[in-house]
Amino acid sequence: MISKSDLKKPLESLSKLRQEEVLRYKQEEEREEISAIGQDSERKGAKWAQESVNREDKKDEETRLIQLSLLESLRKRGKKVEYLRFLAKCLIEEAKKEKIPKKYRILIDLTDKGVVLQIGGTNFVGAFAPCGISHYDLRYCKVMAIKLGNTIAKLEGYIRKSDGGIVLPDEIDLQTIKSHGRSS
C-alpha cells in the first residue's frame, strides 16, 4: 500500500522498489482521470475535471504566496535591483503561461524606473514602474503577460477589430453562429 507521505517525497529519496510502486500508482491514477474526463458522461468526468482545476489553482496560489514573501523580504531589505530582477522573473513565468510562439523574441529590460517589455522586431513596448507594494507589483506582472499574449494574438491575426475598436467575430465564430440558425 502506498502512503501519502511516499507520494509527496521526491522519487530520488525512495528505494528503487518503492519508486516503481509510486510510479505505477501515479500512472494508474492518471489513466483513471484521463478515462473519466474523456468519456461521454459529464457527471463522471466533472469530478475529475474539478479536481484537476483545484490542484492547478492550489499550485498557483502556493507559487504566488512564495513570490509575495520573496518580494516583500527584498523590499524590506532595500534591495531595489534584486526586487526588479525578481519581478522580471515573475513576468517571464506569467508570459510562459500565455504560450507565445517561438518565433517571437520577448525582451525584458530593467531601468531605474521599472520594467520594460518589448516584442523583438516590432514597435510594441510595454512598461511599468513598481509601486513597492508586492501584491500590486506581482499582479501587474500578470496583467503585462496577458497584454503580451493579446498583442501576439493580434499579430497572429486571431483578433480582428473595427476602426472604432470593437472586436469583430472571425470566420469560425461566424460559422458557429450560422450553424445555430442565426443570420447576423
GINOR-V498873 format. One record per pair of residues at least 12 apart in sequence whose ideal C-beta (glycine too) atoms are under 7 Angstrom apart, sorted by sequence separation. I is the first residue (numbers start at 1). J is the second residue. If there is no record, write none. Layout:
BEGIN
I:J + I:J
END
This chain:
BEGIN
6:18 + 36:48 + 37:49 + 71:83 + 74:86 + 115:127 + 128:140 + 106:119 + 107:120 + 114:127 + 115:128 + 114:128 + 7:22 + 33:48 + 71:86 + 104:119 + 105:120 + 114:129 + 6:22 + 70:86 + 92:108 + 105:121 + 113:129 + 114:130 + 128:144 + 91:108 + 126:144 + 2:21 + 2:22 + 88:108 + 126:147 + 88:110 + 2:25 + 67:90 + 91:115 + 85:110 + 84:110 + 91:117 + 88:115 + 117:144 + 124:151 + 87:115 + 84:115 + 117:148 + 119:151 + 87:130 + 84:130 + 94:141 + 98:145 + 90:138 + 94:142 + 97:145 + 104:152 + 100:149 + 87:137 + 91:141 + 95:145 + 98:148 + 90:141 + 94:145 + 98:149 + 100:152 + 91:144 + 95:148 + 87:141 + 91:145 + 75:132 + 75:134 + 72:134 + 71:134 + 68:134 + 71:137 + 68:135 + 71:138 + 68:138 + 67:138 + 64:138
END
